[in-house]
Amino acid sequence: MRPSPGDGPVAAAPTAPPVHVMDPVERMIHLVLLAGIAVSVALMAAGLAFGLLKGGGIPRGVVPLGDLPRAARGLSPAAFLSLGMIVLIATPFVRVAGSLIAFVREGDCRYVVVTAVVLAVMCASVLLGRI
Amino acid sequence: MALIAGVFGSMLGVGGGVIMVPTLSLAFGVPIKTAIATSIVCVIATSSMAQTTFVSKGMTNIRLGMLLEVATSVGAVAGGVTAVLVDGRFLQYSFAVVLVYVAWQMNRRGGDDTPAETGVLEASYYDPAARREVRYGVRRTRLGFILSFGAGDVSGLLGVGGGAFKVPIMNLLMAVPLKATIATSNLMIGVTAATGAAVFYGRGYMDPHWAVPAALGILAGARIGPRLAMYLPARVLGVIFQVVLVGFAAMMVVQATGARL
């Protein structure tokens, strides 16, 4: 294979691909994302299943936040689908918060500040209601 | 459809909103706000799912991503302000030109810069296609930061994730290898999209009828994309990305010429 210009000075090809060992920040992000996806997929699947059982297909429109607890107790398909979407949307927020915790633990002051700013701007722009 | 969007989006580090929004609104007759909301949910799904692969393989430069995210998220807020000041059509034409220029530059360069250890945000990853460890440092951090603000501004304005701008900034300007760029851009688009999605949810534009099947399809697709991105040679990825940039530019021109979707 012809080497591309991107090939650096280190060209020693290891025989077996090395297994990447995640650092604490990577482990935290990996964990948060996996959990977020698993929970949201489970909720969406439950919503779809309830929708099938009750008939009427996939509901249109989401349940407003305030009505969610009541709708979820009534096993409303729309409530489960809405919850699944909320968890999916919340996952990147939790991921940034998780990285913040990981940077604090590592004592990486610079990135504690950087990550805190990102989280603050995210929350502020949601509150402002515009992006 | 969503499955394919998931594969492509996660392979190239772009959200795929450019493809999703017109397809949903034109082919499926979904109202435009709902189409955008659905597309944003898909970007989140792409980013979250793809990162589980990219992060575990050490492809993502998390610190670089977080740093540039400061610029893009502030830029996205500023996008709302810019929208009042500048004519949107003018912006769409300008950025179509920029995208074509960037695609041409990437094509001319024909590959990554020779990675060099610059001492700034250094990282390394294993490239399974080249079968070697790639070490690199970041160059021109300050300029990249400023331009990322611009990328965030545009994504706030035009309602696209901005991956198409983030990838060239990191790859061409900051000399980050393409694969690390794709992984890092993918991490960043999730943040912008989540913010947008929260707003759309609050305003009631989310429709599970479209968003849930699309998200599930994307989640499946985004398991495949990152693997393709890692195992394809960087050169091939570059060419695919250039084609997407030109297509993206064409879309912007079409929108600007009045075909209001």
HADDOCK unambig.tbl for C-alpha pairs under 7 A between the chains (distance, minus, plus):
assign (segid A and resid 4 and name CA) (segid B and resid 111 and name CA) 6.66 0.50 0.50
assign (segid A and resid 5 and name CA) (segid B and resid 111 and name CA) 6.10 0.50 0.50
assign (segid A and resid 5 and name CA) (segid B and resid 112 and name CA) 6.43 0.50 0.50
assign (segid A and resid 5 and name CA) (segid B and resid 113 and name CA) 6.69 0.50 0.50
assign (segid A and resid 5 and name CA) (segid B and resid 114 and name CA) 6.21 0.50 0.50
assign (segid A and resid 6 and name CA) (segid B and resid 111 and name CA) 6.02 0.50 0.50
assign (segid A and resid 6 and name CA) (segid B and resid 112 and name CA) 4.53 0.50 0.50
assign (segid A and resid 6 and name CA) (segid B and resid 113 and name CA) 5.41 0.50 0.50
assign (segid A and resid 6 and name CA) (segid B and resid 114 and name CA) 4.76 0.50 0.50
assign (segid A and resid 6 and name CA) (segid B and resid 115 and name CA) 6.70 0.50 0.50
assign (segid A and resid 7 and name CA) (segid B and resid 114 and name CA) 6.40 0.50 0.50
assign (segid A and resid 8 and name CA) (segid B and resid 114 and name CA) 5.57 0.50 0.50
assign (segid A and resid 8 and name CA) (segid B and resid 115 and name CA) 5.80 0.50 0.50
assign (segid A and resid 11 and name CA) (segid B and resid 132 and name CA) 6.52 0.50 0.50
assign (segid A and resid 12 and name CA) (segid B and resid 132 and name CA) 6.80 0.50 0.50
assign (segid A and resid 13 and name CA) (segid B and resid 131 and name CA) 5.77 0.50 0.50
assign (segid A and resid 13 and name CA) (segid B and resid 132 and name CA) 5.16 0.50 0.50
assign (segid A and resid 14 and name CA) (segid B and resid 132 and name CA) 6.64 0.50 0.50
assign (segid A and resid 20 and name CA) (segid B and resid 57 and name CA) 5.51 0.50 0.50
assign (segid A and resid 20 and name CA) (segid B and resid 58 and name CA) 6.26 0.50 0.50
assign (segid A and resid 22 and name CA) (segid B and resid 56 and name CA) 6.24 0.50 0.50
assign (segid A and resid 22 and name CA) (segid B and resid 58 and name CA) 6.82 0.50 0.50
assign (segid A and resid 26 and name CA) (segid B and resid 55 and name CA) 5.96 0.50 0.50
assign (segid A and resid 30 and name CA) (segid B and resid 52 and name CA) 5.32 0.50 0.50
assign (segid A and resid 30 and name CA) (segid B and resid 55 and name CA) 6.47 0.50 0.50
assign (segid A and resid 30 and name CA) (segid B and resid 56 and name CA) 6.76 0.50 0.50
assign (segid A and resid 33 and name CA) (segid B and resid 48 and name CA) 5.78 0.50 0.50
assign (segid A and resid 33 and name CA) (segid B and resid 52 and name CA) 6.50 0.50 0.50
assign (segid A and resid 34 and name CA) (segid B and resid 52 and name CA) 6.61 0.50 0.50
assign (segid A and resid 44 and name CA) (segid B and resid 212 and name CA) 6.90 0.50 0.50
assign (segid A and resid 58 and name CA) (segid B and resid 209 and name CA) 5.26 0.50 0.50
assign (segid A and resid 59 and name CA) (segid B and resid 208 and name CA) 6.66 0.50 0.50
assign (segid A and resid 59 and name CA) (segid B and resid 209 and name CA) 5.90 0.50 0.50
assign (segid A and resid 60 and name CA) (segid B and resid 207 and name CA) 5.40 0.50 0.50
assign (segid A and resid 60 and name CA) (segid B and resid 208 and name CA) 5.88 0.50 0.50
assign (segid A and resid 60 and name CA) (segid B and resid 209 and name CA) 5.30 0.50 0.50
assign (segid A and resid 61 and name CA) (segid B and resid 206 and name CA) 6.29 0.50 0.50
assign (segid A and resid 61 and name CA) (segid B and resid 207 and name CA) 4.58 0.50 0.50
assign (segid A and resid 61 and name CA) (segid B and resid 208 and name CA) 6.23 0.50 0.50
assign (segid A and resid 62 and name CA) (segid B and resid 204 and name CA) 6.75 0.50 0.50
assign (segid A and resid 62 and name CA) (segid B and resid 206 and name CA) 6.26 0.50 0.50
assign (segid A and resid 62 and name CA) (segid B and resid 207 and name CA) 6.15 0.50 0.50
assign (segid A and resid 62 and name CA) (segid B and resid 208 and name CA) 6.58 0.50 0.50
assign (segid A and resid 81 and name CA) (segid B and resid 208 and name CA) 6.46 0.50 0.50
assign (segid A and resid 89 and name CA) (segid B and resid 41 and name CA) 6.98 0.50 0.50
assign (segid A and resid 89 and name CA) (segid B and resid 44 and name CA) 6.78 0.50 0.50
assign (segid A and resid 89 and name CA) (segid B and resid 194 and name CA) 5.27 0.50 0.50
assign (segid A and resid 89 and name CA) (segid B and resid 197 and name CA) 6.49 0.50 0.50
assign (segid A and resid 89 and name CA) (segid B and resid 198 and name CA) 6.70 0.50 0.50
assign (segid A and resid 90 and name CA) (segid B and resid 194 and name CA) 6.92 0.50 0.50
assign (segid A and resid 92 and name CA) (segid B and resid 190 and name CA) 6.09 0.50 0.50
assign (segid A and resid 92 and name CA) (segid B and resid 191 and name CA) 5.73 0.50 0.50
assign (segid A and resid 92 and name CA) (segid B and resid 194 and name CA) 6.31 0.50 0.50
assign (segid A and resid 114 and name CA) (segid B and resid 66 and name CA) 6.74 0.50 0.50
assign (segid A and resid 114 and name CA) (segid B and resid 67 and name CA) 6.16 0.50 0.50
assign (segid A and resid 114 and name CA) (segid B and resid 70 and name CA) 6.90 0.50 0.50
assign (segid A and resid 115 and name CA) (segid B and resid 66 and name CA) 6.23 0.50 0.50
assign (segid A and resid 117 and name CA) (segid B and resid 70 and name CA) 6.65 0.50 0.50
assign (segid A and resid 118 and name CA) (segid B and resid 69 and name CA) 6.53 0.50 0.50
assign (segid A and resid 118 and name CA) (segid B and resid 70 and name CA) 5.21 0.50 0.50
assign (segid A and resid 118 and name CA) (segid B and resid 73 and name CA) 6.97 0.50 0.50
assign (segid A and resid 121 and name CA) (segid B and resid 73 and name CA) 6.57 0.50 0.50
assign (segid A and resid 121 and name CA) (segid B and resid 74 and name CA) 6.66 0.50 0.50
assign (segid A and resid 122 and name CA) (segid B and resid 195 and name CA) 5.84 0.50 0.50
assign (segid A and resid 125 and name CA) (segid B and resid 77 and name CA) 6.60 0.50 0.50
assign (segid A and resid 125 and name CA) (segid B and resid 195 and name CA) 6.88 0.50 0.50
assign (segid A and resid 126 and name CA) (segid B and resid 195 and name CA) 5.89 0.50 0.50
assign (segid A and resid 126 and name CA) (segid B and resid 198 and name CA) 6.39 0.50 0.50
assign (segid A and resid 126 and name CA) (segid B and resid 199 and name CA) 5.75 0.50 0.50
assign (segid A and resid 129 and name CA) (segid B and resid 199 and name CA) 5.53 0.50 0.50
assign (segid A and resid 130 and name CA) (segid B and resid 199 and name CA) 6.81 0.50 0.50
assign (segid A and resid 131 and name CA) (segid B and resid 76 and name CA) 5.69 0.50 0.50
assign (segid A and resid 131 and name CA) (segid B and resid 77 and name CA) 5.01 0.50 0.50
assign (segid A and resid 131 and name CA) (segid B and resid 80 and name CA) 6.39 0.50 0.50
assign (segid A and resid 131 and name CA) (segid B and resid 156 and name CA) 5.61 0.50 0.50
assign (segid A and resid 131 and name CA) (segid B and resid 196 and name CA) 6.05 0.50 0.50
